Amino acid sequence: MAIDPVCKMNVEPEKATAKAEHAGQVYYFCSDTCHKTFTADPEKYTSGTAPADHSCCGGHK
Ligand SMILES: [Zn+2]
């Protein structure tokens, strides 16, 4: 199980909509929107200081 770094949702790598590599680490995303948000500012989401951003995909449970 992987965690979408943008919205902090659990994502199964095999079912992830998108993935990106940053600093040697692979990240998986629940949606293309999360993917785009991440690639626009990867440092923000890999630093671990950004709060979960649910606006990108309309909110998760
Ligand atoms: Zn997401």
N, CA, C, O and the ligand as a Tripos MOL2 file, in Angstrom:
@<TRIPOS>MOLECULE
protein
  245   243    62     0     0
PROTEIN
NO_CHARGES

@<TRIPOS>ATOM
      1 N           0.8440   -1.2030    0.0000 N.3       1 MET1
      2 CA          0.0000    0.0000    0.0000 C.3       1 MET1
      3 C           0.8740    1.2460    0.0000 C.2       1 MET1
      4 O           1.8670    1.3410    0.7210 O.2       1 MET1
      5 N           0.4730    2.1870   -0.8260 N.am      2 ALA2
      6 CA          1.2030    3.4430   -0.8870 C.3       2 ALA2
      7 C           0.2550    4.5740   -0.4600 C.2       2 ALA2
      8 O          -0.9620    4.4000   -0.3970 O.2       2 ALA2
      9 N           0.8380    5.7040   -0.1770 N.am      3 ILE3
     10 CA          0.0200    6.8590    0.2220 C.3       3 ILE3
     11 C           0.1940    7.9790   -0.7950 C.2       3 ILE3
     12 O           1.3100    8.3930   -1.1090 O.2       3 ILE3
     13 N          -0.9170    8.4490   -1.2910 N.am      4 ASP4
     14 CA         -0.9190    9.6240   -2.1780 C.3       4 ASP4
     15 C          -0.3800   10.7960   -1.3550 C.2       4 ASP4
     16 O          -0.9990   11.1940   -0.3690 O.2       4 ASP4
     17 N           0.7740   11.3520   -1.7550 N.am      5 PRO5
     18 CA          1.3880   12.4050   -0.9340 C.3       5 PRO5
     19 C           0.6120   13.7200   -0.9230 C.2       5 PRO5
     20 O           0.8480   14.5790   -0.0740 O.2       5 PRO5
     21 N          -0.3040   13.8730   -1.8600 N.am      6 VAL6
     22 CA         -1.0680   15.1200   -1.9220 C.3       6 VAL6
     23 C          -2.2650   15.0850   -0.9830 C.2       6 VAL6
     24 O          -2.4370   15.9790   -0.1540 O.2       6 VAL6
     25 N          -3.0790   14.0670   -1.1110 N.am      7 CYS7
     26 CA         -4.2980   14.0110   -0.2900 C.3       7 CYS7
     27 C          -4.1960   13.0140    0.8560 C.2       7 CYS7
     28 O          -5.1170   12.8980    1.6650 O.2       7 CYS7
     29 N          -3.0650   12.2860    0.9300 N.am      8 LYS8
     30 CA         -2.7920   11.3250    2.0030 C.3       8 LYS8
     31 C          -3.7300   10.1190    1.9880 C.2       8 LYS8
     32 O          -3.8710    9.4180    2.9890 O.2       8 LYS8
     33 N          -4.3520    9.8930    0.8660 N.am      9 MET9
     34 CA         -5.2400    8.7450    0.7440 C.3       9 MET9
     35 C          -4.4020    7.5010    0.4650 C.2       9 MET9
     36 O          -3.3690    7.5760   -0.2000 O.2       9 MET9
     37 N          -4.8540    6.3570    0.9760 N.am     10 ASN10
     38 CA         -4.1830    5.1000    0.6510 C.3      10 ASN10
     39 C          -4.4540    4.7390   -0.7970 C.2      10 ASN10
     40 O          -5.5960    4.7830   -1.2540 O.2      10 ASN10
     41 N          -3.4050    4.3820   -1.5140 N.am     11 VAL11
     42 CA         -3.5310    4.0320   -2.9230 C.3      11 VAL11
     43 C          -2.8280    2.6940   -3.1440 C.2      11 VAL11
     44 O          -1.7050    2.4900   -2.6840 O.2      11 VAL11
     45 N          -3.4880    1.8030   -3.8390 N.am     12 GLU12
     46 CA         -2.8230    0.5590   -4.2050 C.3      12 GLU12
     47 C          -2.0370    0.8020   -5.4760 C.2      12 GLU12
     48 O          -2.6080    1.2180   -6.4840 O.2      12 GLU12
     49 N          -0.7300    0.5480   -5.4480 N.am     13 PRO13
     50 CA          0.1200    0.8310   -6.6150 C.3      13 PRO13
     51 C          -0.4250    0.2580   -7.9140 C.2      13 PRO13
     52 O          -0.3430    0.9100   -8.9550 O.2      13 PRO13
     53 N          -0.9830   -0.9540   -7.8730 N.am     14 GLU14
     54 CA         -1.4910   -1.5650   -9.1110 C.3      14 GLU14
     55 C          -2.7120   -0.8300   -9.6440 C.2      14 GLU14
     56 O          -3.0030   -0.8820  -10.8380 O.2      14 GLU14
     57 N          -3.4250   -0.1460   -8.7520 N.am     15 LYS15
     58 CA         -4.6450    0.5370   -9.1670 C.3      15 LYS15
     59 C          -4.4870    2.0440   -9.2510 C.2      15 LYS15
     60 O          -5.4390    2.7520   -9.5770 O.2      15 LYS15
     61 N          -3.2990    2.5360   -8.9630 N.am     16 ALA16
     62 CA         -3.0920    3.9800   -8.9680 C.3      16 ALA16
     63 C          -3.3280    4.5660  -10.3590 C.2      16 ALA16
     64 O          -2.9420    3.9840  -11.3730 O.2      16 ALA16
     65 N          -3.9670    5.7250  -10.3770 N.am     17 THR17
     66 CA         -4.2580    6.3950  -11.6440 C.3      17 THR17
     67 C          -2.9860    6.9540  -12.2620 C.2      17 THR17
     68 O          -2.8190    6.9580  -13.4820 O.2      17 THR17
     69 N          -2.0980    7.4230  -11.4020 N.am     18 ALA18
     70 CA         -0.8740    8.0470  -11.8900 C.3      18 ALA18
     71 C           0.2480    7.7930  -10.9080 C.2      18 ALA18
     72 O           0.0140    7.5180   -9.7310 O.2      18 ALA18
     73 N           1.4750    7.8890  -11.4080 N.am     19 LYS19
     74 CA          2.6100    7.7960  -10.5010 C.3      19 LYS19
     75 C           3.6980    8.7470  -10.9630 C.2      19 LYS19
     76 O           3.7440    9.1410  -12.1290 O.2      19 LYS19
     77 N           4.5650    9.1090  -10.0450 N.am     20 ALA20
     78 CA          5.6540   10.0190  -10.3670 C.3      20 ALA20
     79 C           6.8610    9.6240   -9.5390 C.2      20 ALA20
     80 O           6.7300    9.0790   -8.4430 O.2      20 ALA20
     81 N           8.0430    9.9060  -10.0790 N.am     21 GLU21
     82 CA          9.2620    9.6310   -9.3490 C.3      21 GLU21
     83 C           9.8760   10.9600   -8.9480 C.2      21 GLU21
     84 O           9.9610   11.8890   -9.7500 O.2      21 GLU21
     85 N          10.3020   11.0350   -7.7010 N.am     22 HIS22
     86 CA         10.9390   12.2560   -7.2310 C.3      22 HIS22
     87 C          12.0250   11.8780   -6.2430 C.2      22 HIS22
     88 O          11.7730   11.1570   -5.2770 O.2      22 HIS22
     89 N          13.2360   12.3650   -6.4860 N.am     23 ALA23
     90 CA         14.3730   12.0960   -5.6120 C.3      23 ALA23
     91 C          14.5510   10.6060   -5.3440 C.2      23 ALA23
     92 O          14.8460   10.1920   -4.2230 O.2      23 ALA23
     93 N          14.3640    9.8000   -6.4070 N.am     24 GLY24
     94 CA         14.6080    8.3740   -6.2880 C.3      24 GLY24
     95 C          13.4770    7.5790   -5.6610 C.2      24 GLY24
     96 O          13.5860    6.3640   -5.4930 O.2      24 GLY24
     97 N          12.3980    8.2570   -5.3160 N.am     25 GLN25
     98 CA         11.2600    7.5840   -4.6840 C.3      25 GLN25
     99 C          10.0620    7.6450   -5.6230 C.2      25 GLN25
    100 O           9.8360    8.6520   -6.2940 O.2      25 GLN25
    101 N           9.2980    6.5610   -5.6640 N.am     26 VAL26
    102 CA          8.1130    6.5440   -6.5210 C.3      26 VAL26
    103 C           6.8780    6.8360   -5.6790 C.2      26 VAL26
    104 O           6.6900    6.2610   -4.6070 O.2      26 VAL26
    105 N           6.0460    7.7320   -6.1750 N.am     27 TYR27
    106 CA          4.8120    8.0960   -5.4810 C.3      27 TYR27
    107 C           3.6240    7.7550   -6.3580 C.2      27 TYR27
    108 O           3.6850    7.8670   -7.5820 O.2      27 TYR27
    109 N           2.5420    7.3360   -5.7180 N.am     28 TYR28
    110 CA          1.3320    6.9600   -6.4520 C.3      28 TYR28
    111 C           0.2060    7.9070   -6.0950 C.2      28 TYR28
    112 O           0.1220    8.4210   -4.9800 O.2      28 TYR28
    113 N          -0.6660    8.1240   -7.0860 N.am     29 PHE29
    114 CA         -1.7480    9.0920   -6.9140 C.3      29 PHE29
    115 C          -3.1100    8.5100   -7.2350 C.2      29 PHE29
    116 O          -3.2450    7.6360   -8.0910 O.2      29 PHE29
    117 N          -4.1200    9.0110   -6.5320 N.am     30 CYS30
    118 CA         -5.4850    8.5280   -6.7320 C.3      30 CYS30
    119 C          -6.1000    9.1400   -7.9770 C.2      30 CYS30
    120 O          -7.0620    8.5980   -8.5220 O.2      30 CYS30
    121 N          -5.5590   10.2610   -8.4340 N.am     31 SER31
    122 CA         -6.1600   10.9530   -9.5730 C.3      31 SER31
    123 C          -5.0960   11.7450  -10.3360 C.2      31 SER31
    124 O          -4.0160   12.0340   -9.8210 O.2      31 SER31
    125 N          -5.4390   12.0830  -11.5750 N.am     32 ASP32
    126 CA         -4.5230   12.9140  -12.3630 C.3      32 ASP32
    127 C          -4.3560   14.2910  -11.7380 C.2      32 ASP32
    128 O          -3.3050   14.9220  -11.8540 O.2      32 ASP32
    129 N          -5.4120   14.7420  -11.0760 N.am     33 THR33
    130 CA         -5.3430   16.0600  -10.4460 C.3      33 THR33
    131 C          -4.2870   16.0740   -9.3480 C.2      33 THR33
    132 O          -3.4990   17.0150   -9.2410 O.2      33 THR33
    133 N          -4.2780   15.0230   -8.5340 N.am     34 CYS34
    134 CA         -3.2630   14.9220   -7.4800 C.3      34 CYS34
    135 C          -1.8730   14.8510   -8.1020 C.2      34 CYS34
    136 O          -0.9280   15.4650   -7.6060 O.2      34 CYS34
    137 N          -1.7600   14.1050   -9.1780 N.am     35 HIS35
    138 CA         -0.4860   13.9600   -9.8660 C.3      35 HIS35
    139 C           0.0290   15.3150  -10.3370 C.2      35 HIS35
    140 O           1.2020   15.6420  -10.1550 O.2      35 HIS35
    141 N          -0.8610   16.0990  -10.9450 N.am     36 LYS36
    142 CA         -0.4700   17.4200  -11.4490 C.3      36 LYS36
    143 C          -0.1000   18.3510  -10.3070 C.2      36 LYS36
    144 O           0.8540   19.1230  -10.4030 O.2      36 LYS36
    145 N          -0.8610   18.2700   -9.2300 N.am     37 THR37
    146 CA         -0.5740   19.1130   -8.0690 C.3      37 THR37
    147 C           0.8070   18.7910   -7.5210 C.2      37 THR37
    148 O           1.5670   19.6880   -7.1560 O.2      37 THR37
    149 N           1.1250   17.5020   -7.4670 N.am     38 PHE38
    150 CA          2.4180   17.0660   -6.9520 C.3      38 PHE38
    151 C           3.5610   17.5150   -7.8530 C.2      38 PHE38
    152 O           4.5540   18.0600   -7.3710 O.2      38 PHE38
    153 N           3.4300   17.2900   -9.1460 N.am     39 THR39
    154 CA          4.5300   17.6030  -10.0510 C.3      39 THR39
    155 C           4.7690   19.1090  -10.1650 C.2      39 THR39
    156 O           5.8560   19.5400  -10.5490 O.2      39 THR39
    157 N           3.7510   19.9070   -9.8310 N.am     40 ALA40
    158 CA          3.9200   21.3620   -9.8700 C.3      40 ALA40
    159 C           4.8220   21.8290   -8.7280 C.2      40 ALA40
    160 O           5.5020   22.8490   -8.8430 O.2      40 ALA40
    161 N           4.8220   21.0720   -7.6180 N.am     41 ASP41
    162 CA          5.6160   21.4870   -6.4580 C.3      41 ASP41
    163 C           5.9510   20.2690   -5.5880 C.2      41 ASP41
    164 O           5.4860   20.1620   -4.4530 O.2      41 ASP41
    165 N           6.7610   19.3540   -6.1310 N.am     42 PRO42
    166 CA          7.0390   18.1070   -5.4060 C.3      42 PRO42
    167 C           7.6500   18.2930   -4.0230 C.2      42 PRO42
    168 O           7.3540   17.5270   -3.1070 O.2      42 PRO42
    169 N           8.4850   19.2860   -3.8690 N.am     43 GLU43
    170 CA          9.1410   19.5010   -2.5710 C.3      43 GLU43
    171 C           8.1210   19.7300   -1.4580 C.2      43 GLU43
    172 O           8.3000   19.2820   -0.3250 O.2      43 GLU43
    173 N           7.0680   20.4260   -1.8040 N.am     44 LYS44
    174 CA          6.0290   20.7370   -0.8210 C.3      44 LYS44
    175 C           5.4100   19.4700   -0.2520 C.2      44 LYS44
    176 O           5.0960   19.3960    0.9360 O.2      44 LYS44
    177 N           5.2390   18.4680   -1.1220 N.am     45 TYR45
    178 CA          4.5460   17.2520   -0.6920 C.3      45 TYR45
    179 C           5.4780   16.1610   -0.1980 C.2      45 TYR45
    180 O           5.0280   15.2360    0.4790 O.2      45 TYR45
    181 N           6.7630   16.2400   -0.5150 N.am     46 THR46
    182 CA          7.6890   15.2260   -0.0290 C.3      46 THR46
    183 C           8.3300   15.6450    1.2890 C.2      46 THR46
    184 O           8.9440   14.8240    1.9690 O.2      46 THR46
    185 N           8.1930   16.8980    1.6470 N.am     47 SER47
    186 CA          8.7980   17.3740    2.8900 C.3      47 SER47
    187 C           8.0240   16.8820    4.1050 C.2      47 SER47
    188 O           8.5450   16.8610    5.2200 O.2      47 SER47
    189 N           6.7730   16.4880    3.8780 N.am     48 GLY48
    190 CA          5.9650   15.9800    4.9760 C.3      48 GLY48
    191 C           5.3210   17.0680    5.8090 C.2      48 GLY48
    192 O           4.6680   16.7790    6.8110 O.2      48 GLY48
    193 N           5.4970   18.3150    5.4050 N.am     49 THR49
    194 CA          4.9360   19.4120    6.1940 C.3      49 THR49
    195 C           3.6100   19.9140    5.6320 C.2      49 THR49
    196 O           2.8610   20.6040    6.3230 O.2      49 THR49
    197 N           3.3190   19.5660    4.3760 N.am     50 ALA50
    198 CA          2.0860   20.0390    3.7680 C.3      50 ALA50
    199 C           0.8890   19.2760    4.3330 C.2      50 ALA50
    200 O           0.9360   18.0510    4.4470 O.2      50 ALA50
    201 N          -0.1670   19.9770    4.6810 N.am     51 PRO51
    202 CA         -1.3690   19.2700    5.1490 C.3      51 PRO51
    203 C          -2.0280   18.5480    3.9800 C.2      51 PRO51
    204 O          -1.8060   18.9080    2.8240 O.2      51 PRO51
    205 N          -2.8280   17.5420    4.2710 N.am     52 ALA52
    206 CA         -3.5240   16.8120    3.2020 C.3      52 ALA52
    207 C          -4.3630   17.7940    2.3980 C.2      52 ALA52
    208 O          -5.1270   18.5850    2.9500 O.2      52 ALA52
    209 N          -4.2010   17.7220    1.0850 N.am     53 ASP53
    210 CA         -4.9170   18.6390    0.2040 C.3      53 ASP53
    211 C          -6.0490   17.8870   -0.4970 C.2      53 ASP53
    212 O          -5.8380   17.2210   -1.5110 O.2      53 ASP53
    213 N          -7.2370   18.0070    0.0570 N.am     54 HIS54
    214 CA         -8.3640   17.2800   -0.5150 C.3      54 HIS54
    215 C          -9.0470   18.0570   -1.6380 C.2      54 HIS54
    216 O          -9.8850   17.5150   -2.3590 O.2      54 HIS54
    217 N          -8.6860   19.3100   -1.7750 N.am     55 SER55
    218 CA         -9.3480   20.1160   -2.7960 C.3      55 SER55
    219 C          -9.0250   19.6150   -4.1960 C.2      55 SER55
    220 O          -9.8090   19.7830   -5.1290 O.2      55 SER55
    221 N          -7.8460   18.9910   -4.3250 N.am     56 CYS56
    222 CA         -7.3960   18.5530   -5.6460 C.3      56 CYS56
    223 C          -8.2750   17.4640   -6.2190 C.2      56 CYS56
    224 O          -8.4310   17.3780   -7.4370 O.2      56 CYS56
    225 N          -8.8500   16.6320   -5.3750 N.am     57 CYS57
    226 CA         -9.6690   15.5510   -5.9220 C.3      57 CYS57
    227 C         -11.0700   15.5480   -5.3310 C.2      57 CYS57
    228 O         -11.7580   14.5280   -5.3620 O.2      57 CYS57
    229 N         -11.4870   16.6640   -4.8030 N.am     58 GLY58
    230 CA        -12.8550   16.7750   -4.3490 C.3      58 GLY58
    231 C         -13.1310   16.1700   -2.9970 C.2      58 GLY58
    232 O         -14.2840   16.0780   -2.5750 O.2      58 GLY58
    233 N         -12.0740   15.7520   -2.3080 N.am     59 GLY59
    234 CA        -12.2580   15.2230   -0.9640 C.3      59 GLY59
    235 C         -12.3170   13.7130   -0.9270 C.2      59 GLY59
    236 O         -12.8870   13.0770   -1.8130 O.2      59 GLY59
    237 N         -11.7220   13.1460    0.1050 N.am     60 HIS60
    238 CA        -11.7490   11.6940    0.2890 C.3      60 HIS60
    239 C         -12.2800   11.4000    1.6640 C.2      60 HIS60
    240 O         -12.2180   12.2300    2.5700 O.2      60 HIS60
    241 N         -12.8010   10.2100    1.8010 N.am     61 LYS61
    242 CA        -13.2550    9.7840    3.1280 C.3      61 LYS61
    243 C         -12.0410    9.3460    3.9420 C.2      61 LYS61
    244 O         -12.1840    8.9450    5.0970 O.2      61 LYS61
    245 ZN         -5.4110   12.1330   -4.2030 Zn       62 ZN62
@<TRIPOS>BOND
     1     1     2 1
     2     2     3 1
     3     3     4 2
     4     3     5 am
     5     5     6 1
     6     6     7 1
     7     7     8 2
     8     7     9 am
     9     9    10 1
    10    10    11 1
    11    11    12 2
    12    11    13 am
    13    13    14 1
    14    14    15 1
    15    15    16 2
    16    15    17 am
    17    17    18 1
    18    18    19 1
    19    19    20 2
    20    19    21 am
    21    21    22 1
    22    22    23 1
    23    23    24 2
    24    23    25 am
    25    25    26 1
    26    26    27 1
    27    27    28 2
    28    27    29 am
    29    29    30 1
    30    30    31 1
    31    31    32 2
    32    31    33 am
    33    33    34 1
    34    34    35 1
    35    35    36 2
    36    35    37 am
    37    37    38 1
    38    38    39 1
    39    39    40 2
    40    39    41 am
    41    41    42 1
    42    42    43 1
    43    43    44 2
    44    43    45 am
    45    45    46 1
    46    46    47 1
    47    47    48 2
    48    47    49 am
    49    49    50 1
    50    50    51 1
    51    51    52 2
    52    51    53 am
    53    53    54 1
    54    54    55 1
    55    55    56 2
    56    55    57 am
    57    57    58 1
    58    58    59 1
    59    59    60 2
    60    59    61 am
    61    61    62 1
    62    62    63 1
    63    63    64 2
    64    63    65 am
    65    65    66 1
    66    66    67 1
    67    67    68 2
    68    67    69 am
    69    69    70 1
    70    70    71 1
    71    71    72 2
    72    71    73 am
    73    73    74 1
    74    74    75 1
    75    75    76 2
    76    75    77 am
    77    77    78 1
    78    78    79 1
    79    79    80 2
    80    79    81 am
    81    81    82 1
    82    82    83 1
    83    83    84 2
    84    83    85 am
    85    85    86 1
    86    86    87 1
    87    87    88 2
    88    87    89 am
    89    89    90 1
    90    90    91 1
    91    91    92 2
    92    91    93 am
    93    93    94 1
    94    94    95 1
    95    95    96 2
    96    95    97 am
    97    97    98 1
    98    98    99 1
    99    99   100 2
   100    99   101 am
   101   101   102 1
   102   102   103 1
   103   103   104 2
   104   103   105 am
   105   105   106 1
   106   106   107 1
   107   107   108 2
   108   107   109 am
   109   109   110 1
   110   110   111 1
   111   111   112 2
   112   111   113 am
   113   113   114 1
   114   114   115 1
   115   115   116 2
   116   115   117 am
   117   117   118 1
   118   118   119 1
   119   119   120 2
   120   119   121 am
   121   121   122 1
   122   122   123 1
   123   123   124 2
   124   123   125 am
   125   125   126 1
   126   126   127 1
   127   127   128 2
   128   127   129 am
   129   129   130 1
   130   130   131 1
   131   131   132 2
   132   131   133 am
   133   133   134 1
   134   134   135 1
   135   135   136 2
   136   135   137 am
   137   137   138 1
   138   138   139 1
   139   139   140 2
   140   139   141 am
   141   141   142 1
   142   142   143 1
   143   143   144 2
   144   143   145 am
   145   145   146 1
   146   146   147 1
   147   147   148 2
   148   147   149 am
   149   149   150 1
   150   150   151 1
   151   151   152 2
   152   151   153 am
   153   153   154 1
   154   154   155 1
   155   155   156 2
   156   155   157 am
   157   157   158 1
   158   158   159 1
   159   159   160 2
   160   159   161 am
   161   161   162 1
   162   162   163 1
   163   163   164 2
   164   163   165 am
   165   165   166 1
   166   166   167 1
   167   167   168 2
   168   167   169 am
   169   169   170 1
   170   170   171 1
   171   171   172 2
   172   171   173 am
   173   173   174 1
   174   174   175 1
   175   175   176 2
   176   175   177 am
   177   177   178 1
   178   178   179 1
   179   179   180 2
   180   179   181 am
   181   181   182 1
   182   182   183 1
   183   183   184 2
   184   183   185 am
   185   185   186 1
   186   186   187 1
   187   187   188 2
   188   187   189 am
   189   189   190 1
   190   190   191 1
   191   191   192 2
   192   191   193 am
   193   193   194 1
   194   194   195 1
   195   195   196 2
   196   195   197 am
   197   197   198 1
   198   198   199 1
   199   199   200 2
   200   199   201 am
   201   201   202 1
   202   202   203 1
   203   203   204 2
   204   203   205 am
   205   205   206 1
   206   206   207 1
   207   207   208 2
   208   207   209 am
   209   209   210 1
   210   210   211 1
   211   211   212 2
   212   211   213 am
   213   213   214 1
   214   214   215 1
   215   215   216 2
   216   215   217 am
   217   217   218 1
   218   218   219 1
   219   219   220 2
   220   219   221 am
   221   221   222 1
   222   222   223 1
   223   223   224 2
   224   223   225 am
   225   225   226 1
   226   226   227 1
   227   227   228 2
   228   227   229 am
   229   229   230 1
   230   230   231 1
   231   231   232 2
   232   231   233 am
   233   233   234 1
   234   234   235 1
   235   235   236 2
   236   235   237 am
   237   237   238 1
   238   238   239 1
   239   239   240 2
   240   239   241 am
   241   241   242 1
   242   242   243 1
   243   243   244 2
@<TRIPOS>SUBSTRUCTURE
     1 MET1         2 RESIDUE 1 A MET
     2 ALA2         6 RESIDUE 1 A ALA
     3 ILE3        10 RESIDUE 1 A ILE
     4 ASP4        14 RESIDUE 1 A ASP
     5 PRO5        18 RESIDUE 1 A PRO
     6 VAL6        22 RESIDUE 1 A VAL
     7 CYS7        26 RESIDUE 1 A CYS
     8 LYS8        30 RESIDUE 1 A LYS
     9 MET9        34 RESIDUE 1 A MET
    10 ASN10       38 RESIDUE 1 A ASN
    11 VAL11       42 RESIDUE 1 A VAL
    12 GLU12       46 RESIDUE 1 A GLU
    13 PRO13       50 RESIDUE 1 A PRO
    14 GLU14       54 RESIDUE 1 A GLU
    15 LYS15       58 RESIDUE 1 A LYS
    16 ALA16       62 RESIDUE 1 A ALA
    17 THR17       66 RESIDUE 1 A THR
    18 ALA18       70 RESIDUE 1 A ALA
    19 LYS19       74 RESIDUE 1 A LYS
    20 ALA20       78 RESIDUE 1 A ALA
    21 GLU21       82 RESIDUE 1 A GLU
    22 HIS22       86 RESIDUE 1 A HIS
    23 ALA23       90 RESIDUE 1 A ALA
    24 GLY24       94 RESIDUE 1 A GLY
    25 GLN25       98 RESIDUE 1 A GLN
    26 VAL26      102 RESIDUE 1 A VAL
    27 TYR27      106 RESIDUE 1 A TYR
    28 TYR28      110 RESIDUE 1 A TYR
    29 PHE29      114 RESIDUE 1 A PHE
    30 CYS30      118 RESIDUE 1 A CYS
    31 SER31      122 RESIDUE 1 A SER
    32 ASP32      126 RESIDUE 1 A ASP
    33 THR33      130 RESIDUE 1 A THR
    34 CYS34      134 RESIDUE 1 A CYS
    35 HIS35      138 RESIDUE 1 A HIS
    36 LYS36      142 RESIDUE 1 A LYS
    37 THR37      146 RESIDUE 1 A THR
    38 PHE38      150 RESIDUE 1 A PHE
    39 THR39      154 RESIDUE 1 A THR
    40 ALA40      158 RESIDUE 1 A ALA
    41 ASP41      162 RESIDUE 1 A ASP
    42 PRO42      166 RESIDUE 1 A PRO
    43 GLU43      170 RESIDUE 1 A GLU
    44 LYS44      174 RESIDUE 1 A LYS
    45 TYR45      178 RESIDUE 1 A TYR
    46 THR46      182 RESIDUE 1 A THR
    47 SER47      186 RESIDUE 1 A SER
    48 GLY48      190 RESIDUE 1 A GLY
    49 THR49      194 RESIDUE 1 A THR
    50 ALA50      198 RESIDUE 1 A ALA
    51 PRO51      202 RESIDUE 1 A PRO
    52 ALA52      206 RESIDUE 1 A ALA
    53 ASP53      210 RESIDUE 1 A ASP
    54 HIS54      214 RESIDUE 1 A HIS
    55 SER55      218 RESIDUE 1 A SER
    56 CYS56      222 RESIDUE 1 A CYS
    57 CYS57      226 RESIDUE 1 A CYS
    58 GLY58      230 RESIDUE 1 A GLY
    59 GLY59      234 RESIDUE 1 A GLY
    60 HIS60      238 RESIDUE 1 A HIS
    61 LYS61      242 RESIDUE 1 A LYS
    62 ZN62       245 GROUP 0 **** ****
